[in-house]
Amino acid sequence: MKHLGTGLTDKDFKEKKVCLTYWKANARYAWDCGIAIGKFLSGLKAGKILGVRCEKCGRILTPPRIFCEECFRPIDEWLELKDTGKVNTFSLCYVTWDVKRIKEPQIPAVIEIDGASPGIGFMHLLGEVKPKDVKIGMKVKAVWKETEKREGAITDILYFRPISEGSNGYKREDK
């Protein structure tokens, strides 16, 4: 028998059966994204997914790193990768990051970016797809913010949507 877990109810939130803490933080800080992520974010602002190649082991990584965590060699070869990939894994989320219940789930997924080494990619949202139609291995394409609205953040990609793969039955056609 397949167990799907027990969902939270509105009553659970109202009766405070869920541990929540609220406070007004006055957090002032600066954050330096570093060389690799800084260049990656600049690429996103330009509508490009950037990666790096390790000269020693040949792996192609995105998001980029400044060194290869497999062979510890500094990396300096940059590549522009495709804005397509495949779903490695996914989840259906009926509660937002700020603990608000939603009727239609958000679908976060790990996307293996085409051109990167197998298993290499990043987490993002899926869109334009029904939860029942999401499959491991499903081909997807980035949907970008309008150029003038991009700011150099991972959210410059709004979400990834399915693209057709011939006879595999995906309903969404590539635009």
LUMNU-175267 format. One record per residue (C-alpha): residue number from 1; chain; x, y, z. Coordinates in steps of 0.05 Angstrom, whole numbers, plus 32768, in hexadecimal, padded with zeros to 4 digits. Each point is the difference from the previous one (the first is absolute). Example, Ala and Ser with C-alpha at 12.3 -4.5 7.8 and 13.67 -1.06 7.14 Angstrom:
# LUMNU-175267
+-----+----+------+------+------+
|   i | ch |   xx |   yy |   zz |
+-----+----+------+------+------+
|   1 |  A | 80F6 | 7FA6 | 809C |
|   2 |  A | 801B | 8045 | 7FF3 |
+-----+----+------+------+------+
END
This chain:
# LUMNU-175267
+-----+----+------+------+------+
|   i | ch |   xx |   yy |   zz |
+-----+----+------+------+------+
|   1 |  A | 8000 | 8000 | 8000 |
|   2 |  A | 801B | 8044 | 7FED |
|   3 |  A | 8002 | 8033 | 8039 |
|   4 |  A | 7FFA | 8048 | 7FEB |
|   5 |  A | 8008 | 801F | 8046 |
|   6 |  A | 7FD0 | 802A | 8027 |
|   7 |  A | 7FF0 | 8046 | 7FE7 |
|   8 |  A | 7FF9 | 803D | 802C |
|   9 |  A | 7FBA | 801C | 8008 |
|  10 |  A | 7FE9 | 8048 | 800B |
|  11 |  A | 7FEC | 7FEA | 8046 |
|  12 |  A | 8048 | 7FEA | 800E |
|  13 |  A | 8018 | 8047 | 7FF1 |
|  14 |  A | 7FC8 | 8022 | 8027 |
|  15 |  A | 800B | 7FD3 | 803D |
|  16 |  A | 804B | 800D | 7FFA |
|  17 |  A | 8012 | 7FB7 | 7FF9 |
|  18 |  A | 8035 | 8017 | 7FD0 |
|  19 |  A | 803C | 8023 | 801F |
|  20 |  A | 8004 | 8047 | 7FE4 |
|  21 |  A | 8029 | 803A | 8017 |
|  22 |  A | 7FF7 | 8047 | 7FE7 |
|  23 |  A | 802C | 803B | 800E |
|  24 |  A | 8014 | 8041 | 7FDF |
|  25 |  A | 8049 | 7FFA | 7FF0 |
|  26 |  A | 802B | 803C | 7FF6 |
|  27 |  A | 8035 | 7FDB | 7FDA |
|  28 |  A | 8033 | 802B | 7FDC |
|  29 |  A | 8035 | 7FDB | 7FDB |
|  30 |  A | 8028 | 7FFF | 7FC0 |
|  31 |  A | 800A | 7FC1 | 7FD7 |
|  32 |  A | 8036 | 7FF5 | 7FCD |
|  33 |  A | 7FEC | 7FCA | 7FCE |
|  34 |  A | 8048 | 7FF5 | 7FEA |
|  35 |  A | 801F | 7FF8 | 7FBC |
|  36 |  A | 7FDD | 7FC1 | 7FE7 |
|  37 |  A | 7FB9 | 8010 | 8017 |
|  38 |  A | 8008 | 8049 | 7FEF |
|  39 |  A | 800F | 7FEF | 7FB8 |
|  40 |  A | 7FC8 | 7FCC | 8000 |
|  41 |  A | 7FCE | 8034 | 8018 |
|  42 |  A | 8019 | 8032 | 7FCB |
|  43 |  A | 7FF4 | 7FCA | 7FCD |
|  44 |  A | 7FB9 | 7FF6 | 8018 |
|  45 |  A | 7FF3 | 804A | 7FF9 |
|  46 |  A | 8016 | 7FF9 | 7FB7 |
|  47 |  A | 7FD3 | 7FC4 | 7FF7 |
|  48 |  A | 8038 | 7FCC | 8001 |
|  49 |  A | 800F | 7FC5 | 802C |
|  50 |  A | 804B | 7FFD | 800C |
|  51 |  A | 802A | 7FC6 | 8016 |
|  52 |  A | 8049 | 7FED | 8008 |
|  53 |  A | 802A | 7FC5 | 7FE9 |
|  54 |  A | 8035 | 7FDE | 802A |
|  55 |  A | 803D | 7FF6 | 7FD4 |
|  56 |  A | 8018 | 7FC5 | 802A |
|  57 |  A | 7FC1 | 7FD4 | 8006 |
|  58 |  A | 7FD7 | 801F | 7FC8 |
|  59 |  A | 7FC1 | 800C | 8029 |
|  60 |  A | 7FD3 | 803A | 7FEB |
|  61 |  A | 7FE0 | 8022 | 803C |
|  62 |  A | 7FC6 | 8030 | 800A |
|  63 |  A | 7FF8 | 8028 | 802A |
|  64 |  A | 804A | 800C | 7FF6 |
|  65 |  A | 8034 | 7FF5 | 8036 |
|  66 |  A | 8045 | 8020 | 8006 |
|  67 |  A | 801F | 7FBB | 800A |
|  68 |  A | 7FEC | 7FB8 | 7FF1 |
|  69 |  A | 7FE8 | 7FDD | 803E |
|  70 |  A | 8014 | 7FBC | 7FE2 |
|  71 |  A | 804A | 800E | 7FF0 |
|  72 |  A | 8009 | 8043 | 8024 |
|  73 |  A | 801C | 8022 | 7FC2 |
|  74 |  A | 7FF2 | 804B | 7FF5 |
|  75 |  A | 7FCF | 800A | 7FC7 |
|  76 |  A | 8007 | 8037 | 7FCD |
|  77 |  A | 7FDD | 7FE7 | 7FC0 |
|  78 |  A | 7FBA | 801F | 7FFA |
|  79 |  A | 7FC9 | 7FE5 | 7FD2 |
|  80 |  A | 7FBB | 8017 | 7FEC |
|  81 |  A | 7FD0 | 7FC6 | 8009 |
|  82 |  A | 7FBB | 7FF5 | 7FE3 |
|  83 |  A | 7FC3 | 8018 | 8027 |
|  84 |  A | 7FE2 | 7FBB | 7FFA |
|  85 |  A | 8007 | 7FC2 | 802A |
|  86 |  A | 7FDB | 7FC6 | 8021 |
|  87 |  A | 7FDE | 7FF5 | 8042 |
|  88 |  A | 802D | 7FD9 | 8030 |
|  89 |  A | 7FCE | 8001 | 803A |
|  90 |  A | 7FC5 | 802A | 8016 |
|  91 |  A | 7FCF | 800D | 8038 |
|  92 |  A | 7FB9 | 8019 | 8007 |
|  93 |  A | 7FFC | 8038 | 8034 |
|  94 |  A | 7FBC | 8015 | 801C |
|  95 |  A | 801F | 802F | 8033 |
|  96 |  A | 8029 | 803D | 7FEC |
|  97 |  A | 8044 | 8012 | 801D |
|  98 |  A | 7FDC | 802F | 8030 |
|  99 |  A | 7FD0 | 7FC9 | 8017 |
| 100 |  A | 7FC3 | 8014 | 7FD9 |
| 101 |  A | 7FD3 | 7FC9 | 7FE6 |
| 102 |  A | 7FF3 | 7FFF | 7FB5 |
| 103 |  A | 7FCE | 7FD8 | 7FD8 |
| 104 |  A | 802A | 7FF7 | 7FC1 |
| 105 |  A | 8045 | 7FE6 | 8011 |
| 106 |  A | 8041 | 8020 | 7FEF |
| 107 |  A | 802E | 7FCD | 7FDF |
| 108 |  A | 8049 | 8009 | 8012 |
| 109 |  A | 802E | 7FD3 | 7FD8 |
| 110 |  A | 804A | 7FF3 | 7FF7 |
| 111 |  A | 800F | 800E | 7FB7 |
| 112 |  A | 803C | 7FDF | 7FDF |
| 113 |  A | 8016 | 8035 | 7FCE |
| 114 |  A | 800F | 7FE8 | 7FB9 |
| 115 |  A | 804A | 8005 | 7FF2 |
| 116 |  A | 8013 | 7FF7 | 8049 |
| 117 |  A | 801B | 7FBE | 801B |
| 118 |  A | 7FCC | 7FCC | 8015 |
| 119 |  A | 7FE1 | 8010 | 8043 |
| 120 |  A | 8016 | 8049 | 7FFD |
| 121 |  A | 7FCC | 8037 | 8003 |
| 122 |  A | 7FD7 | 8029 | 8031 |
| 123 |  A | 7FBD | 8004 | 8022 |
| 124 |  A | 7FCA | 802B | 7FE1 |
| 125 |  A | 7FB4 | 8000 | 7FF6 |
| 126 |  A | 7FD9 | 7FDC | 7FCA |
| 127 |  A | 7FC7 | 8025 | 7FDF |
| 128 |  A | 7FCC | 7FF6 | 7FC8 |
| 129 |  A | 7FF8 | 7FB7 | 8016 |
| 130 |  A | 7FCD | 7FDA | 8029 |
| 131 |  A | 801D | 7FDB | 803C |
| 132 |  A | 7FE8 | 7FBD | 7FE5 |
| 133 |  A | 8026 | 800C | 7FBF |
| 134 |  A | 8045 | 800C | 8020 |
| 135 |  A | 8030 | 7FC7 | 7FF5 |
| 136 |  A | 8048 | 7FF2 | 8012 |
| 137 |  A | 8028 | 800A | 7FC0 |
| 138 |  A | 7FCE | 8031 | 7FE3 |
| 139 |  A | 8020 | 8032 | 7FD0 |
| 140 |  A | 7FF7 | 8049 | 8015 |
| 141 |  A | 8013 | 8046 | 7FE8 |
| 142 |  A | 800B | 8040 | 8028 |
| 143 |  A | 7FCB | 8036 | 7FFD |
| 144 |  A | 8024 | 8042 | 800A |
| 145 |  A | 7FEA | 8043 | 801C |
| 146 |  A | 7FFC | 8038 | 7FCE |
| 147 |  A | 8046 | 801A | 7FF2 |
| 148 |  A | 7FF3 | 8045 | 8020 |
| 149 |  A | 7FE6 | 7FDF | 8040 |
| 150 |  A | 803C | 7FD3 | 800D |
| 151 |  A | 802C | 8011 | 803B |
| 152 |  A | 8037 | 7FCC | 8002 |
| 153 |  A | 7FDC | 7FCC | 802C |
| 154 |  A | 7FEA | 7FB8 | 7FF9 |
| 155 |  A | 7FB9 | 801C | 7FFC |
| 156 |  A | 8012 | 801E | 7FBB |
| 157 |  A | 7FEA | 7FBA | 7FEB |
| 158 |  A | 7FB6 | 8001 | 8013 |
| 159 |  A | 7FFA | 7FB4 | 7FFB |
| 160 |  A | 800E | 7FC5 | 7FD2 |
| 161 |  A | 7FC8 | 7FE5 | 7FD4 |
| 162 |  A | 7FFA | 7FBD | 7FDD |
| 163 |  A | 8016 | 7FFB | 7FB7 |
| 164 |  A | 7FEA | 7FCA | 7FD0 |
| 165 |  A | 802A | 7FC4 | 7FF6 |
| 166 |  A | 7FE0 | 7FDE | 7FC5 |
| 167 |  A | 7FDA | 7FC1 | 8011 |
| 168 |  A | 800A | 8004 | 804C |
| 169 |  A | 7FBC | 8020 | 8008 |
| 170 |  A | 8012 | 8044 | 801C |
| 171 |  A | 7FC5 | 802D | 7FF1 |
| 172 |  A | 8025 | 8043 | 7FFF |
| 173 |  A | 8021 | 8014 | 7FBF |
| 174 |  A | 8040 | 8028 | 7FFE |
| 175 |  A | 7FF4 | 8049 | 7FEE |
+-----+----+------+------+------+
END
